[in-house]
Amino acid sequence: MNCGGKVVCVTGASGYIASWIVKLLLLRGYTVRATVRNPTDKAKTEHLLALEGAKERLQLFKADLLEECSFEQAIQGCDAVFHTASPVKYIVTDPQTELIDPAVKGTLNVLNTCKKTSSVKRVILTSSTAAVLVRPLEPNDVVDETFFSDPSVCTELKLWYPLSKTLAENAAWQFTKDNGMDMVVISPGFVIGPLLQPTLNFSDGFIVDMINGKNPFNCINYRFVDVRDVALAHVKALETPSANGRYLIDGPSMMTIYEIRETMRELFPDLCIADMNGESEMKDIMTKEIIYEVCVEKVKNLGIEFTPLKSSLTDTIISLKDKCLL
């Protein structure tokens, strides 16, 4: 694949999904400008600088979501921008400051810079199924790209992370529509798979919780999607001229927490999987379960073939062990 020496920017580049996007872009010959909050923090940058092609084609830039114009230097002269930077946490004391402002203002900051930078032809925004699923769902609903979370339901249930992703995505669509910009949105579900960064991220932390006998979401049914598939969907969204609108990328099939734990036992007989404790640590997360289908046909049309769950789980656990996070 020849990307013609294109220059692209990835915001929040040290994050879990973003690191994989950077890795794929470098492997495909792109020059990557990666923004991080602190380029001198080795825990955030060392794994990026070690990637194949990084020496020749990776540049790090300091940028902060809440600082206007702080992305200008990184985005100047880029052909496309991947905006992944947004805080991911479910337990917060001040949702507005910790989640909503960085998500919404940060997205508008980046888009505003893209609007002023004539070289930028397309923006790829990382959203989430959190901006899709928090709404009244009926059993056997088939969830697709037309589903949006309802901010009032998010607020009522105190689901601040879904609220931040929903408001940020809504603001992005409004802004790009008003300014005639080309934006594609990728909305991943629960992402697992090997880590490039040295620290535990939110969703792989959930696998660690399961092994330790916890179920923070207090749910029975889960879907998982592989981080490598999610990263590839982002890159394909840039490389496919006809790509448009939103793309849901979630595990095509649902598994119960018991089946997941059983699978992990099968794959790693030596892994000590603790007994489940029934205590939910997150009282505010929805526990009423609706079994729904997810339509992933649109993202398959980008050329995404889903990694089997067993492979994702195997690679996640090997990676967690390698990084001494288990």
C-alpha positions, 0 to 999 in steps of 0.5 A: 500500500503506497500512501504517497508519503502522506502526513497525518496527525494522531491526537492523544497518541499514547492511548490504547487505540491511538498507539495501534493507529500510530503503529499501523500508519508507520507500517504503511509509510505515513509520516505521523505527528503524534500529540501527547500532553507531555512529550518528556514523560517516557511512560507515555512516549517510549512505546511510540518511539520504539515502533518500526518506522518511528525514527524516520517518520514519527514526530511528537508534539505537546498539546492539551485538549483544553488549550485553544490553538495548542494543536496548530503546530502538529496539524499544520501541513497534515493531509488528515487528522485522527482525533482520539484524545478524550478521557476514559473513566467511569468514576468521577467526582466532577463530570463536567471538568473531568470528562465533558469539557475535555471531550467536547471542547477538545473535539471542537478545538481540534476541528477548529484547527482542521478547519483553518488548515487547508491541507487537511482533507478528512478528520477521523474521530474516535467515538464509542458505542457509549454514544450509541447505546444509552437510549431506550432499547427493545429486546432484539433491536438491531443496533446500527449507525442510526442509533444515538445515545440520549443525553437526558437518559445519560444524565438521569442515570449519571452515566457521565462517560457516555454523556461526554462521548455523546455530546462530543460526537453531536458537537462534531457533527454540527461543526463539520456540517456547518463548515462543510468538512469531511469527517468519518466517525469510528464507534468501537465497543468494549476494546480488548487485545494486546497493549503497546503502552506500558500501563493498564488501560480502562478496557484491558483493566476490565479483563484483569478485573474478571480474572480477579473475580470482579464484574465492575459493570454488573452485567452478564452479557458482554461484547468485545472487539479487538484493538487491532481491528479498531485501529485498522478501521480508523486507517481504512476510514482514511484510505477509502475515499467513499468512507462516510458517516459513522462506523460501528465496530463492536463484537458481532456476538455476545458472550456471558461473563461466565463463558468468558471466564470459562474460555480464559480457564481453557486457554490458560489452565495455570491462570488463577481466576478468582471466584466471582464476588457479587458486589458491584463496585459501580452502583450507577451503571445500568444493570437492566440487561436488554439483549440486542443485536449489532449490525457491523455490515458497514464496517465490514465493507471497509474491509474489516474482518473480525479477529476471533474472540479467543485470539483476542483474549489469548493475546490480551492475557499474554500481553498483560503477563509480559507487561507484569500487569496481571 
